Amino acid sequence: MGPENEQKKSSTKRSSRGGDFVASPRPSQKQRRTDSQSRPCELCGANEWDTDVQRGEITCNVCGFVAEQNMIDPGAEWVNHSDGADRSRVGAPTTVSLSDKGLSTIIDKRDLSSGIAKRNGMNSRQVRDWRRRATIDHRSKTRDSRSRNLAKAMQFIRDRGDLSPQLRDQASSLYRKAIEKGLVTGRSIRGVTAACVYLATREAKIPRRIEEVGERFDMTSDTELKELKRTIRLVARELGAHHISGPVEYLDKFHSDLQLPPKALGRAHEIWDATKHDLAWQGKKPSGIAGVLLYRAAADVGSNRTQSEVCKVCGVSEVTLRGLLKILNSRVSA
């Protein structure tokens, strides 16, 4: 036995003692052979193997002995995230809230700041050249009018919509459909994006008041709000967004804005369940009905709110609230 073998044997003995740590091979390392078997079968001695890709096994054709299992499939993942024929998943998924759906590359201007550029070994002349290239790259992506329109609209939805990622993508999808139907032509980008944001929240059954959406998009005058309502009706009719909001959908938000206790929300739901089939509510504003339900529920549980506080949250006048309260009191016993 040579000196190298003796040294190897002694190191093995030392590592097998109780005081030392012996690292065993990972189980997954034994399962990483994905090629066909080259040795004869352990049971029958035959050398005829069959590879089952679906089950990840290699079996003997003669006796059925399973020589390999849990094999790793080296092929592409057959998951399709788009409408194309190719189902292999490569790269990040598309994002409809970006004008180019996130498929193009950009020259990030943060990498061209003085500190980062200096760490990357770039001098002032190189930084100036790359900034010029970044400007040209940005202009090349918004060369046609539709690309510029989409870039500005998606920026409006991201910055002013105040939506969750799912709702932001829904609003962006509605705007793209509006462009395909020609609804944006002759109308302001701000107005159409505000209408898409309003419809996206309404379809998700977490609606917002039109006045609230108009304030987010700097459309606060009477003329602008009237134009926004007209655009909402047009987009909803052309895109089939016909969901009608009910008072129940406003209760959670108004309850949070008024800072009422949980039992007030439960009482408001009880009152609505008892009166929702009454024909007196037809033609009334859903947000106003939600406001009067919470006003009455807050009084019932001992957490009173003033009429002005409720009107400020639900967006109706005090005269309207008192009229709705008269209808509610006539149909609900104390």
C-alpha positions as CSV (number, residue, x, y, z in Angstrom):
1,M,0.0,0.0,0.0
2,G,1.5,3.3,-1.1
3,P,1.9,6.4,1.2
4,E,-1.0,8.2,-0.5
5,N,-3.4,5.4,0.2
6,E,-2.2,5.1,3.8
7,Q,-2.7,8.8,4.3
8,K,-6.2,8.6,2.7
9,K,-7.2,5.7,4.9
10,S,-5.9,7.4,8.1
11,S,-7.9,10.6,7.3
12,T,-11.0,8.5,6.7
13,K,-10.6,6.9,10.1
14,R,-10.1,10.2,11.8
15,S,-13.2,11.6,10.2
16,S,-15.3,8.6,11.3
17,R,-14.8,9.2,14.9
18,G,-17.6,10.6,17.1
19,G,-15.9,14.0,17.6
20,D,-15.6,14.8,13.9
21,F,-18.2,15.8,11.3
22,V,-18.6,13.6,8.2
23,A,-20.4,15.2,5.3
24,S,-22.5,12.7,3.4
25,P,-23.5,13.3,-0.2
26,R,-26.8,14.9,-0.8
27,P,-29.7,12.6,-1.9
28,S,-30.3,14.8,-4.9
29,Q,-26.9,14.1,-6.2
30,K,-27.8,10.4,-6.6
31,Q,-30.8,11.4,-8.7
32,R,-29.1,13.6,-11.3
33,R,-28.3,10.9,-13.8
34,T,-30.7,11.6,-16.7
35,D,-28.9,9.6,-19.4
36,S,-29.6,5.9,-20.3
37,Q,-28.1,3.1,-18.3
38,S,-24.8,1.5,-19.6
39,R,-24.5,-1.3,-17.1
40,P,-26.5,-4.6,-17.2
41,C,-29.6,-5.1,-15.1
42,E,-28.8,-6.1,-11.5
43,L,-31.6,-8.8,-11.5
44,C,-31.7,-10.4,-14.9
45,G,-28.4,-9.3,-16.5
46,A,-30.0,-7.9,-19.6
47,N,-28.9,-4.6,-21.1
48,E,-32.2,-3.4,-22.6
49,W,-33.4,-0.2,-20.9
50,D,-36.5,1.9,-21.4
51,T,-36.7,5.6,-20.4
52,D,-40.1,6.9,-19.3
53,V,-39.9,10.7,-19.5
54,Q,-43.4,11.3,-18.1
55,R,-42.6,9.4,-14.9
56,G,-38.9,10.1,-14.7
57,E,-37.9,6.4,-14.6
58,I,-35.5,4.0,-16.4
59,T,-36.8,0.4,-16.4
60,C,-35.5,-2.9,-17.7
61,N,-37.4,-4.2,-20.7
62,V,-36.9,-7.8,-19.6
63,C,-37.8,-8.0,-15.9
64,G,-39.2,-4.5,-15.3
65,F,-36.6,-3.5,-12.7
66,V,-36.6,0.3,-12.0
67,A,-32.9,1.4,-12.2
68,E,-33.5,5.1,-12.0
69,Q,-36.3,7.2,-10.6
70,N,-37.1,10.9,-10.0
71,M,-35.0,11.9,-12.9
72,I,-34.6,15.6,-13.8
73,D,-36.2,16.6,-17.1
74,P,-33.7,18.6,-19.1
75,G,-36.3,19.9,-21.5
76,A,-38.1,23.1,-21.6
77,E,-41.0,23.8,-19.2
78,W,-44.3,23.4,-21.0
79,V,-46.0,26.3,-19.4
80,N,-47.6,29.0,-21.7
81,H,-48.0,32.5,-20.2
82,S,-49.1,34.1,-23.5
83,D,-51.2,33.3,-26.5
84,G,-48.4,32.1,-28.7
85,A,-47.7,28.6,-29.9
86,D,-44.4,28.3,-28.1
87,R,-45.0,27.2,-24.5
88,S,-41.4,27.3,-23.3
89,R,-41.0,29.8,-20.4
90,V,-38.0,32.1,-21.0
91,G,-37.4,35.4,-19.3
92,A,-39.7,37.6,-17.2
93,P,-43.5,37.7,-17.8
94,T,-45.0,40.5,-19.8
95,T,-46.5,43.5,-17.9
96,V,-49.4,45.3,-19.5
97,S,-48.9,48.4,-17.3
98,L,-45.8,49.2,-19.3
99,S,-46.1,50.7,-22.8
100,D,-43.8,48.0,-24.3
101,K,-45.0,45.3,-21.9
102,G,-41.6,45.2,-20.3
103,L,-40.0,43.4,-23.3
104,S,-37.5,46.0,-24.4
105,T,-34.2,46.9,-22.6
106,I,-33.4,50.3,-21.3
107,I,-30.3,52.2,-20.4
108,D,-30.9,53.1,-16.7
109,K,-29.9,56.7,-16.0
110,R,-29.1,55.7,-12.4
111,D,-26.1,53.8,-13.7
112,L,-24.8,57.0,-15.3
113,S,-24.7,59.0,-12.1
114,S,-21.3,60.4,-11.1
115,G,-20.7,58.0,-8.2
116,I,-21.8,54.8,-9.9
117,A,-20.1,55.7,-13.2
118,K,-16.8,56.4,-11.4
119,R,-17.0,53.0,-9.6
120,N,-17.6,51.3,-13.0
121,G,-14.4,53.0,-14.4
122,M,-16.2,55.5,-16.7
123,N,-14.7,58.9,-17.2
124,S,-16.8,62.1,-17.8
125,R,-16.6,61.8,-21.6
126,Q,-17.9,58.2,-21.6
127,V,-20.7,59.2,-19.2
128,R,-21.7,62.0,-21.6
129,D,-21.8,59.6,-24.5
130,W,-23.9,57.1,-22.7
131,R,-26.4,59.7,-21.6
132,R,-26.8,60.7,-25.2
133,R,-27.3,57.1,-26.2
134,A,-29.9,56.7,-23.4
135,T,-31.8,59.8,-24.8
136,I,-31.7,58.4,-28.4
137,D,-32.8,54.9,-27.1
138,H,-35.8,56.4,-25.3
139,R,-36.9,58.5,-28.3
140,S,-36.6,55.5,-30.6
141,K,-39.2,53.6,-28.6
142,T,-41.8,56.4,-28.7
143,R,-41.3,57.3,-32.4
144,D,-44.9,56.7,-33.5
145,S,-48.0,58.4,-32.0
146,R,-49.5,55.2,-30.5
147,S,-46.3,54.4,-28.6
148,R,-46.2,57.9,-27.1
149,N,-49.9,57.7,-26.3
150,L,-49.4,54.4,-24.5
151,A,-46.3,55.6,-22.6
152,K,-48.1,58.6,-21.3
153,A,-51.3,56.7,-20.4
154,M,-49.4,53.9,-18.6
155,Q,-47.5,56.6,-16.6
156,F,-50.8,58.2,-15.6
157,I,-52.2,54.9,-14.4
158,R,-49.1,54.0,-12.4
159,D,-48.6,57.4,-10.8
160,R,-52.2,58.6,-10.3
161,G,-54.3,55.5,-10.1
162,D,-53.2,54.4,-6.7
163,L,-54.0,50.8,-7.5
164,S,-52.8,47.4,-6.5
165,P,-50.7,45.6,-9.1
166,Q,-53.6,43.5,-10.2
167,L,-56.0,46.4,-10.6
168,R,-53.3,48.4,-12.3
169,D,-52.9,45.7,-14.9
170,Q,-56.7,45.5,-15.3
171,A,-56.9,49.3,-15.9
172,S,-54.0,49.1,-18.4
173,S,-55.7,46.3,-20.3
174,L,-59.0,48.3,-20.5
175,Y,-57.0,51.3,-21.9
176,R,-55.4,49.1,-24.6
177,K,-58.8,47.8,-25.6
178,A,-60.1,51.4,-25.7
179,I,-57.2,52.2,-28.1
180,E,-58.1,49.3,-30.4
181,K,-61.7,50.4,-30.6
182,G,-60.7,54.0,-31.3
183,L,-62.2,55.5,-28.2
184,V,-59.1,57.6,-27.4
185,T,-59.1,59.5,-30.6
186,G,-60.4,63.0,-30.0
187,R,-60.4,62.6,-26.2
188,S,-57.8,63.5,-23.6
189,I,-55.5,60.7,-22.3
190,R,-56.1,61.9,-18.8
191,G,-59.9,61.5,-19.1
192,V,-59.7,58.0,-20.7
193,T,-57.2,56.7,-18.2
194,A,-59.3,58.0,-15.3
195,A,-62.3,56.2,-16.8
196,C,-60.4,53.0,-17.0
197,V,-59.2,53.3,-13.4
198,Y,-62.8,53.9,-12.3
199,L,-64.1,50.9,-14.3
200,A,-61.3,48.6,-13.1
201,T,-62.2,49.3,-9.4
202,R,-65.9,48.9,-10.1
203,E,-65.4,45.6,-11.9
204,A,-63.3,44.4,-8.9
205,K,-66.2,45.3,-6.6
206,I,-64.1,47.8,-4.7
207,P,-65.5,51.0,-6.3
208,R,-64.4,54.5,-5.8
209,R,-66.5,57.7,-6.2
210,I,-66.1,59.5,-9.5
211,E,-65.2,62.7,-7.6
212,E,-62.4,60.8,-5.9
213,V,-61.0,59.5,-9.2
214,G,-61.3,63.0,-10.7
215,E,-59.4,64.5,-7.9
216,R,-56.6,62.0,-8.4
217,F,-56.4,62.9,-12.1
218,D,-56.8,66.7,-11.6
219,M,-60.3,66.8,-13.0
220,T,-62.1,68.7,-10.3
221,S,-64.2,71.3,-12.2
222,D,-67.8,70.7,-13.1
223,T,-67.0,70.6,-16.8
224,E,-64.2,68.1,-16.3
225,L,-66.3,65.9,-14.1
226,K,-69.2,65.9,-16.6
227,E,-66.8,64.9,-19.3
228,L,-65.3,62.2,-17.1
229,K,-68.8,60.7,-16.5
230,R,-69.6,60.8,-20.2
231,T,-66.3,59.0,-20.9
232,I,-67.0,56.4,-18.3
233,R,-70.4,55.6,-19.9
234,L,-68.8,55.4,-23.3
235,V,-66.0,53.1,-22.3
236,A,-68.3,50.9,-20.2
237,R,-70.7,50.5,-23.1
238,E,-68.0,49.7,-25.7
239,L,-65.9,47.4,-23.5
240,G,-68.8,45.6,-21.9
241,A,-68.0,46.7,-18.3
242,H,-71.6,46.7,-17.1
243,H,-71.2,45.8,-13.4
244,I,-73.4,48.0,-11.3
245,S,-72.1,49.0,-7.9
246,G,-74.2,48.5,-4.8
247,P,-74.2,50.1,-1.4
248,V,-72.6,47.0,0.2
249,E,-69.4,47.5,-1.8
250,Y,-68.9,51.0,-0.3
251,L,-69.5,50.0,3.3
252,D,-66.0,48.7,4.1
253,K,-64.2,51.8,2.8
254,F,-66.6,54.3,4.4
255,H,-66.5,52.3,7.6
256,S,-62.7,52.7,7.6
257,D,-62.8,56.4,6.7
258,L,-65.2,57.1,9.5
259,Q,-63.2,55.1,12.0
260,L,-66.2,53.2,13.3
261,P,-66.0,50.1,15.5
262,P,-66.5,46.7,13.9
263,K,-69.9,46.2,15.4
264,A,-71.1,49.3,13.5
265,L,-70.2,47.6,10.2
266,G,-72.1,44.4,11.2
267,R,-75.2,46.5,12.2
268,A,-75.1,48.3,8.8
269,H,-75.1,44.9,7.0
270,E,-78.1,43.8,9.1
271,I,-80.0,47.0,8.3
272,W,-79.3,46.5,4.6
273,D,-80.3,42.9,4.6
274,A,-83.6,43.8,6.1
275,T,-84.3,46.7,3.6
276,K,-82.5,45.9,0.4
277,H,-85.6,44.7,-1.5
278,D,-87.5,47.9,-0.8
279,L,-88.4,49.7,-4.0
280,A,-87.8,53.1,-2.3
281,W,-84.1,52.7,-2.9
282,Q,-84.4,52.6,-6.7
283,G,-82.7,55.6,-8.4
284,K,-80.8,56.5,-5.2
285,K,-77.0,56.9,-5.2
286,P,-75.3,53.8,-3.8
287,S,-72.7,55.7,-2.0
288,G,-75.4,57.8,-0.3
289,I,-77.3,54.7,0.8
290,A,-74.0,53.3,2.2
291,G,-73.5,56.6,4.1
292,V,-77.0,56.6,5.6
293,L,-76.6,52.9,6.6
294,L,-73.4,53.7,8.5
295,Y,-74.9,56.8,10.0
296,R,-77.9,54.9,11.4
297,A,-75.7,51.9,12.5
298,A,-73.2,54.2,14.3
299,A,-76.1,55.7,16.2
300,D,-77.4,52.3,17.1
301,V,-74.1,51.1,18.6
302,G,-73.4,54.3,20.4
303,S,-70.6,55.7,18.2
304,N,-72.4,58.7,16.7
305,R,-71.0,60.6,13.8
306,T,-72.2,64.0,12.6
307,Q,-74.1,64.3,9.3
308,S,-71.3,66.6,7.9
309,E,-68.7,63.9,8.6
310,V,-70.7,61.2,6.9
311,C,-71.5,63.5,3.9
312,K,-67.8,64.3,3.5
313,V,-67.0,60.6,3.2
314,C,-69.8,59.4,1.0
315,G,-69.9,62.5,-1.2
316,V,-73.6,63.6,-0.9
317,S,-75.1,66.7,0.6
318,E,-76.7,66.9,4.0
319,V,-80.1,67.5,2.5
320,T,-79.8,64.2,0.5
321,L,-78.6,62.4,3.6
322,R,-81.6,63.6,5.6
323,G,-83.9,62.5,2.9
324,L,-82.4,59.0,2.8
325,L,-82.5,58.8,6.6
326,K,-86.2,59.6,6.5
327,I,-86.8,56.6,4.2
328,L,-84.6,54.4,6.3
329,N,-86.2,55.3,9.6
330,S,-89.7,54.6,8.2
331,R,-88.7,51.0,7.3
332,V,-86.4,50.1,10.2
333,S,-87.6,49.9,13.8
334,A,-85.3,51.2,16.6
